[in-house]
């Protein structure tokens, strides 16, 4: 109601009740987004619900990758002949690693969380996973293994970047495909790699995205 939480006013929110309803990670992520250093933030339950939906999106995407990778060995990135879509997602991931690391070093937690939200939802889930399905469902084993290796790599980097925000869910997902005894919490933080920047391919793929988005909009209209 536009006031600060106060015992005397009786307008506090019990975090345990919110956690029971939405989960601890959803509460953490909702409090991390939309905040600036030193500023106040308004508590809105719908924001926690939105964070839970985001976590469900990650969970379902991870389950999709795990279902298709069961019993398979992942290729190393160096052994893969990258497609345009692969180069695009690697370039975008590189940008995210750089920006999120800078944001966190400056304690700009809200900016880091928002950047990860956009990348995971819009670029990885809505675009890259969909673009990978042609190779994933191919009868050609090489193509299938290629798609799985790329999806597993990008997903692993995403889990590392999201771990400070949503530690419980990311650790649980990581445990499903990581080597036995490996713990996400102690893994090395992703670092910017100038050899995985493909500006030309990234720009071309962005052009393709715009065309596809325009066609979808026309179809909807």
C-alpha positions in Angstrom: 0.0 0.0 0.0 2.9 2.4 -0.7 4.3 2.0 2.8 7.4 0.3 4.1 6.8 -3.1 5.8 6.4 -2.6 9.5 5.5 -4.7 12.5 3.5 -2.0 14.1 1.4 -1.5 10.9 1.1 -5.3 10.5 1.7 -5.1 6.7 4.7 -7.4 6.6 4.9 -10.4 4.3 5.9 -13.8 5.7 8.6 -15.2 3.3 7.9 -18.7 4.4 4.3 -18.5 3.1 5.6 -17.1 -0.2 8.2 -19.9 -0.4 5.5 -22.6 0.3 3.4 -21.2 -2.5 6.0 -20.4 -5.2 9.3 -21.8 -4.1 12.5 -20.3 -2.6 14.2 -19.7 -5.9 11.1 -17.8 -7.3 11.2 -15.5 -4.3 14.9 -14.9 -4.6 14.7 -14.2 -8.3 11.7 -11.8 -8.0 13.6 -9.8 -5.3 16.7 -9.6 -7.5 15.0 -8.3 -10.6 14.1 -4.6 -10.9 16.3 -3.4 -8.1 18.9 -0.7 -8.1 21.8 -0.4 -5.5 20.5 1.6 -2.5 17.0 1.8 -3.8 13.7 0.6 -2.3 11.6 -1.9 -4.2 7.9 -2.6 -4.0 6.9 -6.2 -3.2 4.3 -7.5 -5.6 3.2 -11.1 -5.4 2.6 -11.2 -9.2 6.3 -10.6 -9.7 7.0 -13.8 -7.7 4.6 -15.7 -9.8 6.3 -14.4 -13.0 9.7 -15.6 -11.5 8.2 -19.0 -10.9 7.0 -19.2 -14.5 10.5 -18.3 -15.6 11.9 -21.1 -13.5 9.3 -23.5 -14.9 10.5 -22.5 -18.4 14.1 -23.4 -17.5 13.0 -26.7 -15.9 11.1 -27.7 -19.0 13.8 -26.7 -21.4 16.3 -28.7 -19.3 14.1 -31.7 -19.2 13.8 -31.5 -23.0 17.6 -31.5 -23.4 18.0 -34.3 -20.8 15.4 -36.5 -22.4 17.1 -36.3 -25.8 20.6 -36.8 -24.4 20.0 -39.9 -22.2 22.9 -42.4 -22.6 24.9 -40.2 -25.0 28.4 -38.8 -24.7 28.6 -35.0 -25.4 31.0 -33.9 -28.1 33.4 -31.1 -27.3 32.7 -27.8 -28.9 36.1 -28.0 -30.7 34.9 -31.1 -32.5 31.7 -29.6 -33.9 31.3 -27.8 -37.2 29.2 -24.9 -36.1 26.1 -23.9 -38.0 24.9 -20.2 -38.3 22.5 -20.8 -35.4 25.3 -22.3 -33.3 27.5 -19.3 -33.9 24.6 -16.9 -33.2 23.8 -18.5 -29.8 27.5 -18.7 -28.8 28.0 -15.0 -29.7 24.9 -14.1 -27.7 26.0 -16.2 -24.8 29.4 -14.6 -24.8 27.7 -11.2 -24.6 25.6 -12.3 -21.7 28.7 -13.7 -19.8 30.5 -10.4 -20.3 27.5 -8.2 -19.3 26.4 -10.2 -16.3 29.9 -10.5 -14.9 30.3 -6.7 -15.2 26.9 -6.1 -13.7 27.6 -8.4 -10.7 31.0 -6.8 -10.1 29.3 -3.5 -9.9 26.5 -4.9 -7.6 24.0 -4.2 -10.3 22.1 -7.3 -9.5 18.8 -6.2 -11.0 20.4 -5.6 -14.4 22.2 -8.9 -14.3 19.0 -10.8 -13.5 17.0 -9.0 -16.3 19.7 -9.7 -18.9 19.7 -13.4 -18.0 15.9 -13.5 -18.1 15.8 -12.1 -21.6 18.6 -14.4 -22.9 17.2 -17.6 -21.4 13.5 -17.0 -22.3 13.7 -15.3 -25.7 17.0 -16.4 -27.3 17.7 -19.9 -25.8 14.2 -21.3 -25.3 12.1 -19.6 -27.9 14.7 -19.5 -30.7 17.7 -21.7 -30.3 15.9 -24.8 -29.0 13.3 -24.5 -31.7 16.0 -24.1 -34.4 17.8 -27.2 -33.1 14.8 -29.5 -33.4 15.4 -30.2 -37.1 18.8 -31.7 -36.3 17.7 -33.2 -33.1 14.9 -35.2 -34.7 17.1 -36.1 -37.7 17.7 -39.8 -38.5 21.4 -38.8 -39.0 23.1 -39.6 -35.7 25.8 -37.1 -36.4 23.3 -34.3 -36.6 21.4 -35.5 -33.6 24.7 -35.7 -31.5 25.7 -32.2 -32.8 22.4 -30.7 -31.6 22.6 -32.4 -28.2 26.2 -31.3 -27.6 25.4 -27.7 -28.4 22.2 -27.6 -26.3 24.0 -29.2 -23.3 26.9 -26.8 -23.5 24.7 -23.7 -23.6 22.4 -25.0 -20.9 25.4 -25.7 -18.6 26.7 -22.1 -19.0 23.2 -20.8 -18.3 23.0 -22.9 -15.1 26.3 -21.5 -13.9 25.2 -17.9 -14.6 21.8 -18.4 -12.9 23.2 -20.3 -9.9 23.7 -17.2 -7.7 20.0 -16.2 -8.3 18.3 -19.6 -8.2 20.7 -22.0 -6.5 18.3 -24.9 -5.7 16.7 -25.5 -9.1 20.0 -25.0 -11.0 21.9 -27.4 -8.7 19.1 -30.0 -9.1 19.2 -29.8 -12.9 23.0 -29.9 -13.1 23.0 -33.0 -10.9 21.0 -34.9 -13.6 23.7 -34.8 -16.3 26.9 -33.8 -14.5 29.7 -36.3 -13.7 29.1 -38.1 -10.5 30.1 -36.1 -7.5 30.3 -32.9 -9.4 28.6 -29.9 -7.8 27.5 -26.7 -9.6 28.3 -24.4 -6.7 32.1 -25.0 -7.1 32.2 -24.9 -10.9 34.3 -22.2 -12.6 32.4 -19.1 -13.5 31.9 -18.7 -17.3 34.4 -16.3 -18.9 34.3 -14.2 -22.0 35.9 -16.0 -25.0 36.9 -13.7 -27.9 37.2 -16.8 -30.2 33.5 -17.4 -29.8 32.4 -14.1 -31.1 30.9 -14.4 -34.6 29.7 -10.9 -35.4 28.9 -11.5 -39.1 26.9 -14.7 -38.5 25.2 -13.1 -35.5 24.0 -10.2 -37.7 22.8 -12.5 -40.4 20.9 -14.6 -38.0 19.3 -11.5 -36.4 18.1 -10.6 -39.9 16.6 -14.1 -40.3 14.8 -13.7 -36.9 13.3 -10.4 -38.0 12.0 -12.0 -41.2 10.4 -15.0 -39.3 8.9 -12.6 -36.6 7.4 -10.5 -39.4 5.9 -13.6 -41.0 4.5 -14.7 -37.7 2.9 -11.3 -37.0 1.3 -11.2 -40.5 -0.1 -14.7 -40.0 -1.5 -13.8 -36.6 -3.1 -10.6 -38.1 
